[in-house]
Amino acid sequence: MTNLNVFAMTIGFILFILAFIHAVFDGKNNRLQRILLLLTLFVYGILLEYIGVISGHYYYAMEPIMILGVIPLSIPLAWAGILYSVMIIGERLDLSLWNRILTTALLALSLDWGMEPIAVELYFWIWEPLGDSLFGIPSFNFIGWFFIPVAYLIAYNLNWNKERNRLELLSINQIDKHVSLKRRLYSLFLVIPIAIILLILVMTITLIPIVYNLPTFIVEIWEVLTIVYASWMVLRHRYKLNRNFWYDLIPPIIVLYIGYSYAILGLFISLFVYGIFLSVFMCITIIPILLVFIFTLVKKRKSD
């Protein structure tokens, strides 16, 4: 196991620890519910990765601790930290419901556009076979990164409104206020199955060969739109991000940490010039998260 693998492995542990610290402080009104959010995200990541590996799409380099023999422990830990962070950021932007879901998914995707090619070049994970889309990575991967947070967010936020007699989607803060055994049991036993079912239904479109490997120019346009739209949403609602407490900075720090860590890792790619290009590319794709961090640095005025 190389020093680069060790460095990459520690990222997942650090992300999860930071997310846990935020959950404890930010979820002080219902810490158990917020910890259940992190726990189910961790299990969700394990199941998704296991499905991806056993289906033959890709496989991982070995680490000291492998879940089910094929998934490095650091991967679902990183999943939990990343998805938790973008969900919190999306909520703090105070957008309309479906715009919040869209922006949350695009914030997660903006990270993967730059991270994926660096990880593949360093053999942290290997696609079988390589795709025809951007950097040889099948567009199936980016479609997954978009819908994975969408499926979980819908499943976790789902709620039955007795007064209106219909389903609705709550926010994380609204769920925290539901201090009930029923909500906790739902989170523990139903959120993951519902999210997986939703994701499988959507991801069946990738069985179509042209969708699994979209033409490169389409993927490039999609990438640009991801960065532009997410950045625009952050800029439009920047004052909503102004922090009340020090721990409000943790979610953007989590995503920036993994983004800039991979930018550094890119410099160790054997073809140095290509590595520099991928590192710069990584820094560009996480511009929306950098903007979130900058505006969260500003402390909210008492008059607000």
C-alpha positions as CSV (number, residue, x, y, z in Angstrom):
1,M,0.0,0.0,0.0
2,T,1.6,3.3,-1.2
3,N,1.7,6.6,0.7
4,L,-0.8,8.0,-1.8
5,N,-3.3,5.2,-1.0
6,V,-2.9,5.9,2.8
7,F,-3.5,9.6,2.2
8,A,-6.6,8.9,0.1
9,M,-7.8,6.4,2.7
10,T,-7.6,8.9,5.6
11,I,-9.8,11.4,3.7
12,G,-12.9,9.3,4.2
13,F,-12.3,9.0,8.0
14,I,-11.7,12.7,8.3
15,L,-14.8,13.6,6.4
16,F,-17.0,11.4,8.5
17,I,-15.5,12.7,11.8
18,L,-16.1,16.3,10.7
19,A,-19.7,15.4,9.6
20,F,-20.3,13.8,13.0
21,I,-19.1,16.9,14.8
22,H,-21.4,19.0,12.8
23,A,-24.3,16.7,13.4
24,V,-23.7,16.8,17.2
25,F,-23.6,20.6,17.3
26,D,-26.1,21.5,14.6
27,G,-28.6,18.8,15.6
28,K,-28.6,19.6,19.3
29,N,-32.4,19.6,19.4
30,N,-32.5,16.0,18.1
31,R,-29.0,14.6,18.0
32,L,-30.2,11.0,17.7
33,Q,-32.1,11.8,14.5
34,R,-29.1,13.6,13.0
35,I,-26.8,10.7,13.8
36,L,-29.4,8.3,12.2
37,L,-29.0,10.5,9.1
38,L,-25.3,9.9,9.1
39,L,-25.6,6.2,9.8
40,T,-28.1,5.6,7.0
41,L,-25.9,7.6,4.6
42,F,-23.0,5.3,5.5
43,V,-25.1,2.1,4.9
44,Y,-26.5,3.6,1.8
45,G,-23.0,4.1,0.5
46,I,-22.0,0.5,1.3
47,L,-25.0,-0.9,-0.6
48,L,-24.5,1.3,-3.6
49,E,-20.8,0.5,-3.9
50,Y,-21.5,-3.2,-3.4
51,I,-24.1,-3.2,-6.2
52,G,-21.6,-1.4,-8.4
53,V,-18.7,-3.7,-7.7
54,I,-20.6,-7.0,-8.0
55,S,-22.3,-5.9,-11.2
56,G,-18.8,-5.7,-12.7
57,H,-18.7,-1.9,-13.5
58,Y,-15.6,-1.2,-11.4
59,Y,-13.5,-2.5,-8.6
60,Y,-11.4,-0.9,-5.8
61,A,-7.7,-1.1,-4.8
62,M,-7.3,-3.0,-1.5
63,E,-7.2,-1.3,1.8
64,P,-6.6,-2.7,5.3
65,I,-10.3,-2.7,6.1
66,M,-12.5,-4.0,3.3
67,I,-16.3,-4.2,3.8
68,L,-17.8,-7.4,2.3
69,G,-14.3,-8.1,0.9
70,V,-14.6,-5.6,-1.9
71,I,-15.4,-2.1,-0.5
72,P,-12.7,0.0,1.3
73,L,-14.2,1.3,4.6
74,S,-13.0,4.8,3.7
75,I,-15.4,4.9,0.7
76,P,-18.8,4.8,2.4
77,L,-17.4,7.0,5.2
78,A,-16.6,9.6,2.5
79,W,-20.0,9.1,0.9
80,A,-21.7,9.9,4.2
81,G,-19.6,13.0,4.8
82,I,-20.1,14.3,1.3
83,L,-23.8,13.7,1.0
84,Y,-24.5,15.0,4.5
85,S,-22.6,18.2,3.7
86,V,-24.3,18.9,0.4
87,M,-27.7,18.3,2.0
88,I,-26.9,20.8,4.7
89,I,-25.6,23.3,2.3
90,G,-28.6,22.9,0.0
91,E,-30.9,23.4,3.0
92,R,-29.1,26.6,4.1
93,L,-29.5,28.1,0.7
94,D,-33.3,28.2,1.5
95,L,-34.4,27.3,-2.0
96,S,-37.8,26.1,-3.2
97,L,-38.2,22.3,-2.7
98,W,-37.3,21.0,-6.2
99,N,-34.6,23.6,-6.7
100,R,-33.1,22.6,-3.4
101,I,-33.0,18.9,-4.5
102,L,-31.5,19.9,-7.9
103,T,-28.9,22.2,-6.4
104,T,-27.9,19.6,-3.7
105,A,-27.4,17.0,-6.5
106,L,-25.3,19.4,-8.6
107,L,-23.1,20.4,-5.6
108,A,-22.3,16.7,-5.2
109,L,-21.8,16.2,-8.9
110,S,-19.5,19.2,-9.1
111,L,-17.1,17.4,-6.8
112,D,-17.1,14.2,-8.8
113,W,-16.4,15.9,-12.2
114,G,-12.8,16.6,-11.0
115,M,-12.3,13.8,-8.5
116,E,-13.1,10.8,-10.7
117,P,-10.4,11.2,-13.3
118,I,-7.7,11.7,-10.7
119,A,-8.8,8.7,-8.7
120,V,-8.9,6.5,-11.9
121,E,-5.4,7.7,-13.0
122,L,-4.0,6.8,-9.6
123,Y,-5.8,3.4,-9.6
124,F,-7.8,4.0,-6.5
125,W,-10.6,2.4,-8.4
126,I,-10.7,0.9,-11.9
127,W,-13.6,1.0,-14.4
128,E,-14.3,-2.2,-16.3
129,P,-14.3,-1.4,-19.1
130,L,-13.2,2.2,-19.5
131,G,-16.0,4.3,-21.1
132,D,-16.0,6.4,-24.2
133,S,-17.1,9.6,-22.4
134,L,-15.1,12.3,-20.5
135,F,-11.6,11.0,-19.4
136,G,-12.6,7.4,-20.3
137,I,-15.2,7.3,-17.5
138,P,-18.7,6.1,-18.5
139,S,-21.4,8.7,-18.2
140,F,-23.2,6.1,-16.1
141,N,-21.0,7.3,-13.2
142,F,-22.0,10.9,-13.4
143,I,-25.7,10.0,-13.9
144,G,-25.3,8.0,-10.7
145,W,-23.7,10.9,-8.8
146,F,-26.6,13.1,-9.8
147,F,-29.4,10.7,-8.8
148,I,-27.8,9.2,-5.7
149,P,-28.3,12.3,-3.5
150,V,-31.7,12.9,-5.1
151,A,-33.0,9.5,-4.2
152,Y,-31.7,9.6,-0.7
153,L,-32.9,13.2,-0.1
154,I,-36.5,12.3,-1.2
155,A,-36.6,9.1,0.9
156,Y,-35.2,10.8,4.0
157,N,-37.4,13.9,3.8
158,L,-40.6,12.0,2.9
159,N,-43.4,12.5,5.4
160,W,-47.1,11.8,5.6
161,N,-49.2,14.9,6.4
162,K,-52.3,13.7,8.3
163,E,-54.1,17.0,8.0
164,R,-53.7,17.3,4.2
165,N,-53.9,13.5,3.8
166,R,-50.9,13.4,1.4
167,L,-47.2,12.8,1.2
168,E,-44.8,15.8,1.5
169,L,-41.1,16.5,1.6
170,L,-39.8,18.1,4.8
171,S,-36.5,19.8,5.4
172,I,-33.8,18.3,7.7
173,N,-34.6,20.9,10.4
174,Q,-38.3,20.1,10.2
175,I,-37.5,16.4,10.6
176,D,-35.3,17.2,13.6
177,K,-38.4,18.7,15.2
178,H,-40.2,15.4,14.8
179,V,-38.8,13.9,18.0
180,S,-40.7,10.6,17.7
181,L,-40.0,6.9,17.7
182,K,-42.0,6.6,14.5
183,R,-39.7,9.0,12.6
184,R,-36.6,7.3,14.0
185,L,-37.9,3.8,13.0
186,Y,-38.7,5.1,9.5
187,S,-35.2,6.6,9.2
188,L,-33.6,3.4,10.4
189,F,-35.6,0.8,8.4
190,L,-37.3,2.4,5.5
191,V,-35.2,5.3,4.2
192,I,-32.5,3.1,2.6
193,P,-34.9,0.7,0.9
194,I,-37.0,3.5,-0.5
195,A,-33.9,5.4,-1.7
196,I,-32.5,2.2,-3.4
197,I,-35.8,1.5,-5.1
198,L,-36.0,5.1,-6.4
199,L,-32.4,4.9,-7.6
200,I,-32.8,1.6,-9.4
201,L,-35.9,2.8,-11.2
202,V,-34.1,5.9,-12.5
203,M,-30.8,4.2,-13.3
204,T,-32.5,1.6,-15.6
205,I,-32.1,4.3,-18.3
206,T,-28.3,3.7,-18.2
207,L,-28.9,0.2,-19.5
208,I,-29.3,1.9,-22.9
209,P,-25.8,1.8,-24.4
210,I,-25.8,5.4,-25.6
211,V,-26.9,6.6,-22.2
212,Y,-24.3,4.5,-20.4
213,N,-21.6,6.2,-22.5
214,L,-23.0,9.6,-23.6
215,P,-21.0,11.4,-26.3
216,T,-18.1,13.4,-24.9
217,F,-19.5,16.8,-26.0
218,I,-22.8,16.1,-24.2
219,V,-20.9,15.3,-21.0
220,E,-18.8,18.4,-21.3
221,I,-21.9,20.6,-21.8
222,W,-23.5,18.9,-18.7
223,E,-20.3,19.5,-16.7
224,V,-20.3,23.2,-17.6
225,L,-24.0,23.6,-16.8
226,T,-23.4,21.8,-13.4
227,I,-20.7,24.3,-12.3
228,V,-22.6,27.4,-13.7
229,Y,-26.0,26.6,-12.3
230,A,-24.7,25.6,-8.8
231,S,-22.5,28.7,-8.7
232,W,-25.4,30.9,-9.8
233,M,-27.7,29.5,-7.0
234,V,-25.0,30.1,-4.4
235,L,-24.4,33.7,-5.6
236,R,-28.1,34.4,-5.8
237,H,-28.7,33.2,-2.2
238,R,-25.3,34.0,-0.7
239,Y,-26.7,35.9,2.2
240,K,-28.6,32.8,3.4
241,L,-25.2,31.2,3.9
242,N,-23.9,33.7,6.4
243,R,-23.0,31.8,9.5
244,N,-24.6,31.9,12.9
245,F,-22.1,29.5,14.5
246,W,-18.6,28.3,13.9
247,Y,-19.8,24.8,13.0
248,D,-21.7,26.2,10.0
249,L,-18.4,26.2,8.3
250,I,-17.9,22.4,8.6
251,P,-20.1,21.3,5.6
252,P,-18.3,23.4,3.0
253,I,-14.9,22.6,4.6
254,I,-15.7,18.9,4.2
255,V,-16.3,19.1,0.5
256,L,-13.4,21.6,-0.1
257,Y,-11.1,19.3,1.9
258,I,-11.7,16.3,-0.4
259,G,-11.7,18.5,-3.5
260,Y,-8.3,20.1,-2.8
261,S,-6.9,16.8,-1.4
262,Y,-7.5,15.3,-4.8
263,A,-6.1,18.4,-6.5
264,I,-2.9,17.7,-4.7
265,L,-3.0,14.0,-5.5
266,G,-3.3,14.9,-9.2
267,L,0.2,16.2,-9.0
268,F,1.5,12.7,-8.4
269,I,0.1,11.3,-11.6
270,S,2.9,9.7,-13.6
271,L,2.3,12.0,-16.6
272,F,3.1,15.3,-14.7
273,V,1.6,17.7,-17.3
274,Y,-1.6,15.7,-17.4
275,G,-1.7,15.6,-13.6
276,I,-1.4,19.4,-13.4
277,F,-4.2,19.7,-15.9
278,L,-6.5,17.4,-13.8
279,S,-5.5,19.3,-10.6
280,V,-6.5,22.6,-12.1
281,F,-9.7,21.0,-13.5
282,M,-10.5,19.7,-10.0
283,C,-10.1,23.3,-8.6
284,I,-12.5,24.6,-11.3
285,T,-15.2,22.0,-10.7
286,I,-15.5,22.8,-7.0
287,I,-15.9,26.6,-7.6
288,P,-19.5,26.4,-6.3
289,I,-18.3,24.9,-3.0
290,L,-15.6,27.5,-2.7
291,L,-18.2,30.2,-3.1
292,V,-20.3,28.5,-0.4
293,F,-17.3,28.5,2.0
294,I,-16.5,32.2,1.2
295,F,-20.1,33.4,2.0
296,T,-20.3,31.1,5.1
297,L,-17.2,32.9,6.4
298,V,-19.3,36.0,6.7
299,K,-21.0,36.2,10.1
300,K,-24.8,36.9,10.0
301,R,-25.7,40.3,11.3
302,K,-27.9,40.3,14.4
303,S,-30.5,42.4,12.5
304,D,-30.9,39.5,10.1
